[in-house]
C-alpha cells in the first residue's frame, strides 16, 4: 500500500462528520492492507508511528525536510515504517546526524503532502479524528468481528495494531489468545468529560462517584511475592514507587491486578501539585532519599483480576465491592453511590475543598445488548423502534432477554439505530429483525420485577433508552 492512501484517508476522515462514515472509510483501508501493513495502518491513522517516539525533535525534523519534494507518490507504507524503526534504533555518538540522513532519504522520495503528513505524525500534531474508539470499531467492521470482542482483546494485550492484524488474518478464533494475564499490563479504561453533576445523572441515573485525583495513573500486578507497577502508557515503574509495592504486597490475594492513582499528599491531606508527584514517578536514582522527602500515597479504584479470575465483565459496583473486601478504606479512592443531585454536588465540593480536580462518575450497573427490534407503527413507520433487550448470562455465555422498550428515542436516534441494527441482522420475520448482540445501550428503569414472560425470570419496569 502506498503512503499516499493513508495521507488521503487521514484528510478525508478529518473532513467527514458522521461517525459511521468515518468507520466505513477506515474499514475499507484495513481490508485493502496486506497483513504486514495492518499494524502500521492502525498506528498512522491513530496519529503516531508504530515505534512511538523515535528520538528526534521538531527542529531536527524541519532540517530533514527537502526543498524539492517528489512529483508523484512512490513511497510504500512498509518502507516508511522500516525507516522509522531504523531511526529509533540509532544511538550513540553521531546518532543525530545518522537519524537526519535516514529521514532525508525518506523525504527525498515523498511528495509535499506526504512530507507534511510525516512531519505531523512524528511531532504528534496529526489530528484527523481517527480516535482509538473509531479505530476499534473500524477493525470490527473490517474483520466482521463484534466490536466488544475487539475492544476486550485490545484491552488485554495493550496493542490495537496486533489485535487488528490477528483479527484480519485469523478471525475471531485468533482473538481468543488475547486474555488478561498477570504481569502483562492491560490497556487502561479512560473517561469522558461532562459539564456538570446534573448532566452525569441525566445520563446514568444512579452513578458511582469518586474523587478525580491529580496524580499518576498506575496499574499494579501481584503474582505471589512478585509485585509490578505500570504507568498509564504501560511502562514498568516498579522501582520508582516502593510505597505502592509495599501496600499491594500486604493485600491478602496471591494473584491480583488493580487500577489506581498515586500522588504526593501534604500533612494536611491536600495534594501537592502534579509536578511534585512526577518528580518521584519514573525515577531510577535516589528513590530512597526522595521517598523520605516526598512520600507517595496510592489510591485504588478498580479490580481487574483476582485469584485467577478475570472480573472485567462484572459490573463496576461488584468489582469495587470485591476490592473493598481486602483493601482498607485508606487505600481506596474516596467514593459514594447516589442518584441524588444535591448529594453528588456535596461530594464534588468536598473533593474540590481538599484540593482535587473534581470527581469521576461511573455507571454502577449492567448495560444491555440489543437482541432484536420490531418495526415501528404510525409516526415511527419505517424505523426499527421497539428494542428487545438482554444481559449476558456468564454461566451460559449467552444473552437472556429482560424486556422491551420503545421509550426515550429521538428521531435522530431512531434513524441511527435502524441503520446500525440492519447492519447486524441475522434473521427476520414479519414484524421483527433479529440481530447479533453487539450493540450496547444504556437503559434507565424503575424496578426489576419477577416475570414469567422472559427466560431469565426477570423484567425491567418502565425501561427507557438513555444512550448507545
C-alpha positions as CSV (number, residue, x, y, z in Angstrom):
1,X,0.0,0.0,0.0
2,X,1.3,3.5,-0.9
3,X,1.7,6.0,1.9
4,X,-0.4,8.4,-0.2
5,X,-3.5,6.3,0.5
6,X,-3.0,6.8,4.2
7,X,-2.5,10.5,3.7
8,X,-5.7,10.8,1.7
9,X,-7.6,8.7,4.2
10,X,-6.4,10.9,7.1
11,X,-7.5,14.0,5.3
12,X,-11.0,12.5,4.5
13,X,-11.5,11.3,8.0
14,X,-10.9,14.8,9.3
15,X,-13.4,16.2,6.9
16,X,-16.2,13.6,7.4
17,X,-18.7,14.5,10.1
18,X,-20.6,11.2,10.5
19,X,-19.1,8.5,12.8
20,X,-20.5,5.7,10.7
21,X,-19.0,7.1,7.5
22,X,-15.6,7.5,9.2
23,X,-15.7,3.9,10.3
24,X,-16.7,2.7,6.8
25,X,-13.7,4.6,5.3
26,X,-11.2,3.3,7.9
27,X,-12.5,-0.3,7.5
28,X,-12.1,-0.1,3.7
29,X,-8.4,0.8,4.2
30,X,-7.8,-2.0,6.6
31,X,-9.4,-4.5,4.2
32,X,-7.0,-3.3,1.4
33,X,-3.9,-3.6,3.6
34,X,-1.5,-6.5,3.4
35,X,-1.0,-8.5,6.6
36,X,2.4,-6.9,7.2
37,X,0.9,-3.4,6.8
38,X,-2.1,-3.6,9.2
39,X,-0.2,-2.6,12.3
40,X,1.3,0.4,10.6
41,X,-2.1,1.4,9.1
42,X,-3.6,1.4,12.7
43,X,-0.7,3.3,14.1
44,X,-0.5,6.0,11.4
45,X,-4.3,6.6,11.3
46,X,-4.3,6.8,15.1
47,X,-1.7,9.6,14.9
48,X,1.6,8.1,15.9
49,X,4.4,5.9,14.4
50,X,4.3,2.2,15.4
51,X,7.6,2.7,17.2
52,X,6.3,5.6,19.4
53,X,8.9,8.3,19.9
54,X,11.9,7.8,17.6
55,X,14.3,10.2,19.4
56,X,14.4,13.3,17.2
57,X,12.9,16.7,18.0
58,X,10.9,19.2,15.9
59,X,13.9,21.3,15.0
60,X,15.8,18.4,13.6
61,X,12.7,17.2,11.8
62,X,12.5,20.5,9.9
63,X,16.1,20.1,8.9
64,X,15.3,16.7,7.4
65,X,12.7,18.3,5.0
66,X,13.8,18.6,1.4
67,X,13.3,21.7,-0.7
68,X,12.2,19.8,-3.8
69,X,9.6,17.1,-2.9
70,X,8.8,14.2,-5.2
71,X,6.3,14.8,-8.0
72,X,4.4,11.5,-7.7
73,X,3.7,9.1,-4.9
74,X,6.1,6.1,-4.8
75,X,6.6,5.5,-1.1
76,X,5.3,2.2,0.2
77,X,4.0,2.1,3.7
78,X,6.4,-0.7,4.7
79,X,9.3,1.5,3.6
80,X,8.2,4.3,5.9
81,X,7.7,2.0,8.9
82,X,11.1,0.4,8.2
83,X,12.9,3.7,8.2
84,X,11.2,4.8,11.4
85,X,12.4,1.6,13.0
86,X,16.0,2.3,11.9
87,X,15.8,5.8,13.2
88,X,14.5,4.7,16.5
89,X,17.4,2.2,16.9
90,X,20.2,4.6,16.2
91,X,22.1,5.7,19.3
92,X,25.5,6.9,20.5
93,X,27.9,9.4,19.0
94,X,26.8,10.9,15.7
95,X,23.3,9.5,16.1
96,X,21.5,12.8,15.3
97,X,23.3,13.1,12.0
98,X,22.5,9.5,11.1
99,X,18.8,10.0,12.0
100,X,18.7,13.1,9.8
101,X,20.3,11.2,6.9
102,X,17.7,8.4,7.2
103,X,14.8,10.9,7.3
104,X,16.1,13.0,4.5
105,X,16.3,9.9,2.3
106,X,12.6,9.3,3.1
107,X,11.6,12.9,2.4
108,X,13.6,12.9,-0.9
109,X,11.0,10.4,-2.2
110,X,7.9,11.9,-0.6
111,X,5.5,14.3,-2.2
112,X,4.8,17.6,-0.5
113,X,1.5,16.2,1.0
114,X,3.4,13.1,2.3
115,X,6.2,15.3,3.8
116,X,3.6,17.3,5.7
117,X,1.8,14.2,6.9
118,X,5.1,12.6,8.2
119,X,6.1,15.8,10.0
120,X,2.8,16.0,11.8
121,X,2.9,12.2,12.5
122,X,6.4,12.5,14.1
123,X,5.6,15.6,16.2
124,X,2.3,14.3,17.5
125,X,0.3,17.0,15.7
126,X,-1.7,14.7,13.5
127,X,-5.4,15.4,14.4
128,X,-7.5,13.7,11.8
129,X,-10.3,12.5,14.1
130,X,-9.5,8.7,13.9
131,X,-9.6,8.3,17.6
132,X,-9.0,4.9,19.4
133,X,-12.7,4.1,19.7
134,X,-13.2,4.7,16.0
135,X,-10.3,2.5,15.1
136,X,-11.6,-0.3,17.3
137,X,-15.0,-0.1,15.6
138,X,-13.3,0.0,12.2
139,X,-11.3,-3.2,13.0
140,X,-14.6,-4.8,14.0
141,X,-16.3,-3.7,10.8
142,X,-13.4,-4.8,8.5
143,X,-13.0,-8.2,10.2
144,X,-16.6,-9.0,10.8
145,X,-16.0,-9.5,14.5
146,X,-18.1,-7.9,17.2
147,X,-16.7,-4.6,18.5
148,X,-16.9,-5.7,22.1
149,X,-14.7,-8.7,21.3
150,X,-12.1,-6.5,19.6
151,X,-12.2,-4.0,22.5
152,X,-11.7,-6.7,25.0
153,X,-8.7,-8.2,23.1
154,X,-7.1,-4.7,22.7
155,X,-7.6,-4.1,26.4
156,X,-5.9,-7.4,27.3
157,X,-2.9,-7.0,25.0
158,X,-2.5,-3.2,25.1
159,X,-1.8,-3.0,21.4
160,X,-4.7,-2.5,18.9
161,X,-2.3,-2.9,16.0
162,X,-1.5,-6.5,16.9
163,X,-5.2,-7.2,17.6
164,X,-6.2,-5.8,14.2
165,X,-3.6,-8.0,12.4
166,X,-4.8,-11.1,14.1
167,X,-8.5,-10.2,13.6
168,X,-8.0,-9.6,9.9
169,X,-5.8,-12.7,9.3
170,X,-7.2,-15.3,11.8
171,X,-10.7,-14.1,12.6
172,X,-12.4,-14.3,16.0
173,X,-10.7,-17.6,16.9
174,X,-7.3,-15.8,16.8
175,X,-8.5,-13.3,19.3
176,X,-9.1,-16.0,21.9
177,X,-5.3,-15.9,22.6
178,X,-5.7,-12.3,24.0
179,X,-6.7,-12.7,27.6
180,X,-5.8,-10.7,30.7
181,X,-2.6,-12.2,32.1
182,X,-0.7,-11.4,35.3
183,X,2.4,-9.2,34.9
184,X,1.4,-8.1,31.4
185,X,0.0,-4.6,31.6
186,X,-3.6,-4.0,30.5
187,X,-4.8,-1.1,28.4
188,X,-6.4,1.4,30.8
189,X,-10.1,2.3,30.7
190,X,-10.5,6.1,30.1
191,X,-13.2,8.6,30.9
192,X,-15.0,11.3,29.0
193,X,-15.6,14.8,30.4
194,X,-19.0,16.1,31.5
195,X,-20.1,19.6,32.2
196,X,-22.0,19.1,35.4
197,X,-23.3,16.7,38.0
198,X,-26.8,17.0,36.6
199,X,-25.5,16.0,33.1
200,X,-23.9,12.9,34.6
201,X,-27.1,11.9,36.5
202,X,-29.1,12.6,33.4
203,X,-27.0,10.1,31.5
204,X,-26.5,7.4,34.2
205,X,-29.5,7.8,36.6
206,X,-27.5,6.5,39.5
207,X,-23.7,6.8,39.5
208,X,-20.7,5.8,41.4
209,X,-18.7,9.0,42.1
210,X,-15.0,9.1,43.0
211,X,-12.5,11.8,43.7
212,X,-10.6,12.8,40.5
213,X,-7.0,12.8,41.8
214,X,-4.4,14.9,40.0
215,X,-1.7,12.2,40.3
216,X,-0.1,9.5,38.1
217,X,-2.2,6.6,36.9
218,X,-1.0,3.1,38.0
219,X,-1.8,-0.5,37.3
220,X,-0.5,-3.0,39.8
221,X,0.0,-6.7,39.2
222,X,0.7,-9.1,42.0
223,X,1.8,-12.7,41.4
224,X,2.7,-14.2,44.7
225,X,5.7,-12.2,46.0
226,X,6.2,-10.5,42.7
227,X,4.6,-7.1,42.5
228,X,5.0,-4.9,39.5
229,X,3.7,-1.4,38.8
230,X,2.9,0.0,35.3
231,X,2.1,3.6,34.1
232,X,-0.8,4.8,32.0
233,X,1.4,4.2,29.0
234,X,2.0,0.6,30.1
235,X,5.7,1.3,31.1
236,X,7.0,-0.5,34.1
237,X,7.8,1.9,37.0
238,X,8.0,-0.5,39.9
239,X,11.5,0.7,41.0
240,X,10.2,4.3,41.5
241,X,7.2,3.6,43.7
242,X,8.1,1.3,46.6
243,X,5.2,2.6,48.6
244,X,2.8,1.1,46.1
245,X,4.7,-2.2,46.1
246,X,4.5,-2.4,49.9
247,X,0.8,-1.6,50.0
248,X,-0.2,-4.2,47.4
249,X,2.2,-6.8,48.8
250,X,0.2,-6.6,52.1
251,X,-3.1,-7.4,50.4
252,X,-4.4,-10.9,51.0
253,X,-5.0,-12.2,47.5
254,X,-2.0,-14.0,46.0
255,X,-2.9,-13.0,42.4
256,X,-4.2,-9.5,41.7
257,X,-4.5,-6.8,39.1
258,X,-5.8,-3.4,40.4
259,X,-6.1,0.1,38.9
260,X,-5.4,3.2,40.8
261,X,-3.7,6.6,41.1
262,X,-0.6,7.6,43.1
263,X,0.1,11.1,44.3
264,X,2.1,13.1,46.9
265,X,0.0,14.3,49.8
266,X,0.8,17.1,52.3
267,X,0.5,16.7,56.0
268,X,-2.9,18.4,56.0
269,X,-4.3,15.9,53.5
270,X,-4.2,18.1,50.4
271,X,-2.3,17.0,47.3
272,X,1.0,18.5,46.1
273,X,0.9,19.8,42.5
274,X,1.1,17.2,39.8
275,X,4.7,18.1,39.0
276,X,5.7,17.1,42.6
277,X,4.3,13.7,42.1
278,X,6.1,13.3,38.8
279,X,9.4,14.1,40.5
280,X,9.0,10.7,42.0
281,X,7.2,8.8,39.3
282,X,9.6,7.1,36.9
283,X,12.8,8.0,38.8
284,X,15.6,5.4,38.9
285,X,18.1,7.2,41.1
286,X,17.8,8.5,44.7
287,X,14.5,6.7,45.2
288,X,15.1,6.2,49.0
289,X,16.0,9.8,49.6
290,X,13.0,11.1,47.6
291,X,10.7,8.7,49.3
292,X,11.7,10.3,52.6
293,X,11.3,13.8,51.3
294,X,8.2,13.3,49.2
295,X,6.3,10.1,50.1
296,X,3.6,8.9,47.7
297,X,0.2,7.6,48.6
298,X,-1.6,5.1,46.4
299,X,-5.4,5.1,45.9
300,X,-7.1,2.1,44.3
301,X,-10.3,2.4,42.4
302,X,-10.8,-0.8,40.3
303,X,-10.3,-4.5,40.3
304,X,-9.5,-6.3,37.1
305,X,-8.3,-9.7,38.1
306,X,-8.2,-11.7,41.3
307,X,-7.0,-15.3,42.2
308,X,-7.0,-16.5,38.6
309,X,-10.3,-14.8,37.6
310,X,-10.8,-12.0,35.1
311,X,-13.5,-9.8,36.6
312,X,-13.7,-7.1,33.9
313,X,-17.1,-8.4,32.7
314,X,-18.6,-7.8,36.2
315,X,-20.5,-4.6,36.9
316,X,-18.4,-1.7,38.3
317,X,-20.2,-1.9,41.6
318,X,-19.4,-5.6,42.0
319,X,-15.7,-5.0,41.2
320,X,-15.4,-2.2,43.7
321,X,-17.2,-4.3,46.4
322,X,-14.8,-7.1,45.9
323,X,-11.8,-4.7,46.0
324,X,-13.1,-3.3,49.3
325,X,-13.3,-6.8,50.8
326,X,-9.5,-7.0,51.1
327,X,-8.3,-3.3,50.8
328,X,-8.6,-0.9,53.7
329,X,-10.6,2.3,53.3
330,X,-7.3,4.3,53.4
331,X,-6.2,2.5,50.3
332,X,-9.4,3.1,48.4
333,X,-10.3,6.3,46.5
334,X,-13.0,8.3,48.3
335,X,-16.3,7.2,46.7
336,X,-20.1,7.3,47.0
337,X,-23.0,5.9,45.0
338,X,-26.1,8.1,44.6
339,X,-28.8,9.3,42.2
340,X,-29.4,12.5,44.3
341,X,-28.0,15.6,42.7
342,X,-27.6,17.5,46.0
343,X,-25.6,14.6,47.4
344,X,-23.4,14.4,44.3
345,X,-22.8,18.1,44.4
346,X,-21.8,18.0,48.0
347,X,-19.4,15.2,47.2
348,X,-17.9,17.3,44.4
349,X,-17.5,20.3,46.7
350,X,-15.7,18.2,49.3
351,X,-13.3,16.9,46.6
352,X,-12.6,20.5,45.5
353,X,-12.0,21.7,49.1
354,X,-9.4,19.1,49.6
355,X,-7.5,20.3,46.5
356,X,-8.5,17.6,44.0
357,X,-9.5,18.2,40.3
358,X,-13.1,17.2,40.6
359,X,-15.0,13.8,40.6
360,X,-15.3,10.8,38.3
361,X,-18.7,9.2,37.6
362,X,-19.1,5.5,36.7
363,X,-22.2,3.5,35.8
364,X,-22.5,1.0,38.6
365,X,-24.9,-1.4,36.8
366,X,-25.1,-3.5,33.7
367,X,-25.6,-2.2,30.2
368,X,-27.8,-4.2,27.9
369,X,-27.3,-5.6,24.4
370,X,-29.9,-5.2,21.7
371,X,-31.1,-8.7,20.6
372,X,-33.8,-7.7,18.2
373,X,-36.0,-4.8,17.2
374,X,-39.6,-4.5,16.0
375,X,-40.7,-2.2,13.1
376,X,-42.5,0.9,14.3
377,X,-46.1,1.9,13.6
378,X,-47.8,5.2,12.8
379,X,-45.3,8.1,13.0
380,X,-42.4,5.6,13.5
381,X,-43.3,3.5,10.4
382,X,-40.1,2.7,8.5
383,X,-37.9,2.7,11.7
384,X,-36.8,-0.1,13.9
385,X,-38.3,1.0,17.2
386,X,-39.3,-1.5,20.0
387,X,-36.0,-2.9,21.2
388,X,-35.6,-6.4,22.7
389,X,-33.0,-6.1,25.5
390,X,-30.8,-8.7,27.0
391,X,-28.0,-9.2,29.5
392,X,-25.2,-11.7,29.3
393,X,-25.5,-14.8,31.4
394,X,-21.9,-15.7,32.3
395,X,-22.9,-19.3,33.2
396,X,-24.2,-20.0,29.7
397,X,-22.1,-17.4,27.9
398,X,-25.2,-16.3,26.1
399,X,-27.8,-13.5,26.4
400,X,-31.0,-13.6,28.4
401,X,-33.9,-11.3,27.4
402,X,-35.0,-8.8,30.1
403,X,-37.7,-6.9,28.3
404,X,-38.6,-4.4,25.6
405,X,-38.7,-0.7,25.2
406,X,-39.5,2.0,22.7
407,X,-39.2,4.9,25.1
408,X,-36.6,7.6,25.2
409,X,-35.7,7.7,21.5
410,X,-35.4,10.8,19.4
411,X,-35.9,10.8,15.6
412,X,-32.2,11.1,15.2
413,X,-31.6,8.0,17.4
414,X,-34.3,6.0,15.6
415,X,-32.6,6.8,12.2
416,X,-29.2,5.8,13.6
417,X,-30.3,2.6,15.3
418,X,-32.3,1.4,12.3
419,X,-29.2,1.7,10.1
420,X,-26.9,0.1,12.7
421,X,-29.3,-2.8,13.5
422,X,-29.9,-3.6,9.9
423,X,-26.2,-4.0,9.5
424,X,-26.2,-6.6,12.4
425,X,-29.2,-8.5,11.1
426,X,-29.1,-12.3,11.3
427,X,-32.8,-13.1,10.5
428,X,-36.3,-11.6,10.5
429,X,-40.0,-12.3,10.5
430,X,-42.9,-10.1,9.5
431,X,-42.6,-7.7,12.5
432,X,-39.1,-8.2,13.9
433,X,-35.4,-8.0,12.9
434,X,-33.1,-10.3,14.9
435,X,-29.5,-9.1,15.3
436,X,-26.1,-10.1,16.5
437,X,-25.9,-8.9,20.2
438,X,-23.1,-6.3,19.6
439,X,-24.9,-3.0,20.1
440,X,-24.9,-1.9,23.8
441,X,-27.5,0.5,25.1
442,X,-27.7,2.2,28.5
443,X,-31.2,1.8,29.9
444,X,-32.8,3.6,32.9
445,X,-35.6,1.8,34.7
446,X,-37.6,2.0,37.9
447,X,-37.5,-1.6,39.2
448,X,-36.5,-5.1,38.4
449,X,-39.5,-7.5,38.7
450,X,-40.0,-11.2,38.7
451,X,-41.7,-12.2,35.5
452,X,-42.7,-15.4,33.8
453,X,-42.7,-13.7,30.4
454,X,-38.9,-13.8,29.8
455,X,-36.5,-16.7,30.0
456,X,-34.4,-15.1,32.8
457,X,-37.5,-14.8,35.1
458,X,-36.9,-11.1,35.5
459,X,-38.2,-7.9,33.7
460,X,-37.3,-4.2,33.7
461,X,-40.2,-1.9,34.8
462,X,-40.6,1.3,32.8
463,X,-37.3,0.8,30.8
464,X,-36.2,3.8,28.7
465,X,-33.2,4.3,26.5
466,X,-30.5,6.8,27.7
467,X,-27.9,6.4,25.1
468,X,-25.9,4.0,23.0
